[in-house]
């Protein structure tokens, strides 16, 4: 798994967000070309799915904005 900041979101991307308890089902995980994770520190074991989606979409927008400025 790559950290979200390490993945190249400037390429066409479909993001699948798993639920807080079990993540993505094994079928969806197997269908993925790359699994990306959000690194977390401290005692939290997971993020709310909406929060996780927000973090991933923010990172994609950040990378795409930086790429457009070049």
SULLIN-V357960 format. One record per helix or strand of 3 or more residues. SS is the DSSP state (hx for helix, st for strand). FROM is the first residue (numbers start at 1). TO is the last residue. If there is no record, write none. Layout:
ss = {SS;SS}
from = {FROM;FROM}
to = {TO;TO}
//
This chain:
ss = {hx;hx;hx}
from = {4;26;49}
to = {6;31;69}
//
